[in-house]
Amino acid sequence: QVQLVESGGGLVQPGGSLRLSCAASGNIMRAYVMDWYRQAPGKQRELVAGSGNSNYADSVKGRFTSSRDNAKNTVYLQMNSLKPEDTAVYYCNARGMTMDLRSFDSWGQGTQVTVSS
C-alpha cells in the first residue's frame, strides 16, 4: 500500500507564489514517476507537470517548476506568478514498484489552490 499526502495549498493573490509538496510513503521500492495534476470546477483533470521529463502544460510553462527528492520520495511544485485560472484542486500521482515487486499507481487526496484578490 502506497499513500500520497499533498500539502501547501491555500489562498493566494494573483501574482503570488505557492509551493506544493507530495510525500509518498509505504512499501515503496521505487517511484518511477511522480506527476502533478489539477482539476478545476467543471473541467477534466489535466497534467500540470510530469516529473519524469519535466513536461509542463503550456499554460504553466515558465511559471511552475517540479522537482523531486528521491531519498524522501517527495515531489514539489513551485508555482510562481499565479493567475486566477490556476485555481483548482491539485493532485499528486505516483507510479512505481513496491518492495514485493508489485506495481502501484496511487493518487493523493488533493490540495486546494485558490488564486483570488
C-alpha positions in Angstrom: 0.0 0.0 0.0 1.4 3.4 -1.1 0.0 6.6 0.3 0.5 10.1 -1.0 -0.1 13.2 1.1 -0.1 16.6 -0.5 0.3 19.9 1.3 1.0 23.5 0.7 -2.2 24.7 -0.9 -4.1 27.8 0.1 -5.4 31.2 -0.9 -3.0 33.5 -2.7 -3.4 36.8 -4.6 -2.7 37.0 -8.3 1.0 37.2 -9.0 1.8 35.4 -5.8 3.6 32.0 -5.2 2.9 28.7 -3.5 4.9 25.6 -3.1 3.1 22.3 -3.0 4.6 19.1 -1.6 3.7 15.5 -2.1 5.2 12.8 0.1 4.9 9.1 -0.8 5.1 6.5 1.9 4.6 2.8 2.3 6.2 -0.3 0.8 8.0 1.6 -2.0 11.0 0.2 -3.8 11.0 2.9 -6.4 8.6 5.6 -7.6 9.4 5.9 -11.3 7.0 8.8 -11.9 5.6 11.5 -9.6 3.4 13.9 -11.5 1.2 16.8 -10.7 -2.4 17.1 -12.0 -5.1 19.6 -11.3 -8.8 19.8 -11.7 -10.8 23.0 -11.8 -14.6 23.0 -11.2 -16.5 21.7 -14.2 -13.3 20.7 -16.0 -11.4 17.5 -16.6 -8.3 16.6 -14.6 -5.2 17.8 -16.5 -1.5 17.1 -16.3 0.3 20.1 -14.9 3.9 18.8 -14.5 5.4 15.5 -15.3 8.4 14.8 -13.2 10.0 12.3 -15.5 10.8 14.6 -18.4 9.8 17.8 -16.7 6.9 18.1 -19.1 4.6 21.0 -18.3 1.2 22.1 -19.5 1.6 25.1 -21.9 -0.5 27.2 -19.5 2.1 26.9 -16.7 5.4 26.8 -18.6 7.9 29.3 -17.3 5.8 29.8 -14.1 5.7 26.3 -12.5 8.7 24.1 -11.6 8.5 20.5 -10.4 11.4 18.9 -8.5 12.0 15.7 -6.6 13.8 14.5 -3.6 14.2 10.8 -4.4 15.6 10.0 -1.0 12.4 11.2 0.6 10.1 10.0 -2.2 8.8 13.6 -2.3 7.9 15.8 -5.2 7.4 19.5 -5.1 5.6 22.0 -7.3 6.8 25.6 -7.1 4.2 27.8 -8.6 5.0 31.5 -9.3 3.1 34.3 -11.0 -0.1 32.6 -10.1 -3.2 33.5 -12.0 -6.9 33.1 -11.2 -7.2 30.4 -13.8 -4.7 28.3 -11.8 -7.4 27.9 -9.2 -8.0 24.1 -8.9 -7.5 21.1 -6.7 -4.0 19.9 -7.3 -3.3 16.1 -7.1 -0.1 14.1 -7.0 0.1 10.8 -8.8 2.9 8.3 -8.3 3.6 5.1 -10.2 6.3 2.6 -9.5 7.2 -0.7 -7.8 6.7 -1.9 -4.2 9.2 -4.0 -2.3 7.3 -7.1 -3.0 7.6 -6.3 -6.8 4.1 -5.1 -7.3 3.4 -2.1 -9.5 1.4 0.7 -7.9 -0.5 3.7 -9.3 -1.5 6.0 -6.4 -3.2 9.3 -6.0 -3.2 11.8 -3.2 -6.3 13.4 -1.7 -5.7 16.7 -3.4 -4.9 20.2 -2.1 -6.9 23.3 -2.9 -5.2 26.2 -4.6 -7.3 29.4 -4.9 -5.9 32.4 -6.7 -8.1 35.5 -5.9 -7.8 39.1 -4.9 
